[in-house]
Amino acid sequence: MEEIEAIADAGDTLQDAQRDIRQLKETIAALRDELEAQAHEKERAVQEATATADHEIHQLRQTASVLREELEALQFEKEKMVQEAVSMGLDEIGQLKKTISALREELETQTFGHQQKVQDMSLTSRNEIVQLQQTIVSLRRELEGRSTTATEGRNGQ
C-alpha cells in the first residue's frame, strides 16, 4: 500500500507538476502576448513619432523654401532699387556736367566779350588821346603862330 500511496502521491505530484507546467506555459504565452502587444505599441508609437517628425520636417522645409524665395525677391528688389538709384545719379551727374559745360562756355564767351570791349575801349581811348595830343600840338602851333604874328605886328608897326 505504501507503494500504491507512493504511486498515488507520485501521480498527484505529476499532476501538480503538469498543472504547474501548464500554468507556466499559459503565463509564458500571456507574457509573450503582452510583450508582443507592447512591442507593437512601441513600434506604432515610433512610426507615429517618425511620421510626425517627417511632417514637421516637410513643413519646415516648405517654410524655409518660401522664406528663401522671399529673401531672394527682396534681394532682387534691393539690387534693382540700387541700380535705379545709381542710374538716376549717373543721369543727374551727366546733366550737371552738361550744365557746367554750358555755363563754362557762356562764361568764357562773356569773358572774351568783356576782354574785347576792354581792348576796344583801350584802343578808342588811345586813339582819342593821340587825336587830342595832335589837336593840342596843332592848337599850340596855331597859338604860337598868332602870337608870333601879333608880336611881329606890334614890332613892325
ABEGO torsion letter per residue (X at the ends): XAAAAAAAAAAAAAAAAAAAAAAAAAAAAAAAAAAAAAAAAAAAAAAAAAAAAAAAAAAAAAAAAAAAAAAAAAAAAAAAAAAAAAAAAAAAAAAAAAAAAAAAAAAAAAAAAAAAAAAAAAAAAAAAAAAAAAAAAAAAAAAAAAAAAAAAAAAAX
